[in-house]
């Protein structure tokens, strides 16, 4: 069976952020093969209504043997193990947050999952680390490389 390639964005802004990220990567390596890991960057919280600490963010490229539904289940288990409590409040502080950005070149949407991630193009904290490990990866929707999407996002955020 040919492994699937997925890109995951990881962030933490509660507790010992570095340790949270380290534990998260350890859990991810137990369910997949990590092929690339970006640098960790520190960013201000994105579109938040309450004051909160900065995030540590990175992106990993993994090889995963199951499908995207199983990856989402595995990610939810990892987040729970690390202490994430889900609520209906968007953009709240998080011990850990793992998002599937891409899964192969899949374009998919249902009530629980959207691939590519619907807001990754607006998020420099995803695009910077993603561009570091895979600048020439092509977004299956826009047909643009990550490098081009990053340049466009930088121009809009100025």
N, C-alpha and C positions, 0 to 999 in steps of 0.2 A: 504494500500500500504506500502510495506517494504521500509524504507529509504535506500538510497545509502550511502556508506561511502567513503569520498574523503579526500585526503591529499593535502593541498595547501601550497606552499612555498610563503612567502611574504618578499619583500625587499624594502628598501628605502635608497637613498643616496643624495637626494636633499632637501633643505629646512629644516624644523623642522622634522627630521626623526622620532623621538618618537611620535610626534603628528600625522604624516602621518600614522604610524602603528596603533595607537589607533583608528583613524577614519576608517581605513580600516577594522579592526576587528569589529567595530560597524556596518559597512555596511554588512559584511559577516554574522554577527549574525541576521541581518534583513532578510536574504534569506535562512538561514539554522540554524541548532543547532550545536553550537561549543561544541564538546565533549572533546577536549584536546588542550592545547596550550603549546608549548615549551617555554623555556627561549629565550630571545632575545640575539643574539650574534652579535658582531661587526666584520666585515671581510673586507679585502681589496677587491677592485673590481677585478673581475675574467676575465683574458684575454682581457685587454683593451688596446687601442692604445693611448688614451689621459689621462692626469692626471685628476683624480676625487676623490671626498671624499669617505671615507669608507662607506660600507653598514651596516645597521641594518637588520638582517635576523631572521626569525622564521618560524616554521611550525605549522599549525593547522589541526586537524582532525575534520571533520564535518559530520553531517548527512544531506542529501539533498534529497528532494522528487522528483525532476525532473531528466532528463537524463544528460549525459555529454555535449551534445550540448547546452542545456539550461544553464548549469553551466558556460560554456565558455562565453556565451552571458552575463550572470549576472556579471561575472568577468570583462569583457570588459566595461560594464556600470559603475561598481565601480571604475575602473581605470580612466575612463573619468571624473567621478564626482570629483575625487580627484585631477584632473589636469594633468593626464598623456597625453602626446601628442606622438603618435606613429610616428616613422620615419623608414626609411630603414636602418639606422645605427645600427649595432648590438652592444650590450653591452655598450650603451651610459648611461649617468647618468639618474636616474629615480626618480620622486617624489614617485611613487609606482609601484611595479611589483608583479603580482600575477600569479603563475604558478600552473597548475594542475599536481601534481606528480603522484598520483594514483586515480583511480575511481573504487571502489570495486577491483576485480581482472581482470578488463578489459584490453585487449590488443587491441589497436585501432590506426589506422593511416589514415589521409587524408591530404589534402593540408593545413588545418587550425589548426589541432589538432593531437597530438601524445600522447598516454597514454600507458604505463607509460611515463613520460617525458623522451625524448631521451638522455639527458645529466645529469640526476640526479646522476648517479653513479660516475661521475667525480667531483662532487661538494660537498666539505666538508661542505660548508655553508648550504646545504640541508641535508646531511647525519647526521651531528651532532644533529641538532634539531629533525630530524625525529627519530633518534635512542633514543633520550631522551623520546619521547612520545610513540613510538611503535617499540622497538628494535627487537621484534619477528615477525613483519609483514613480509610476504614473497613476494618478487618481483615476479610477475607472469611470467616474462621472464627468469630470471636466476635461479629461484627457491631457491634463497638464502635469508636469513634474512637480515634485515637492519643492524643489528649489524655486521654480517659477511662482508657485502658490505662496511661498514664504516671502518672496520679493513683493508680490502684490499685497499681501497682508501688511507688510512693513509700510508700504506707501499709503495704505488706508488708515493706519493707526497714527501716522505722523500729524 
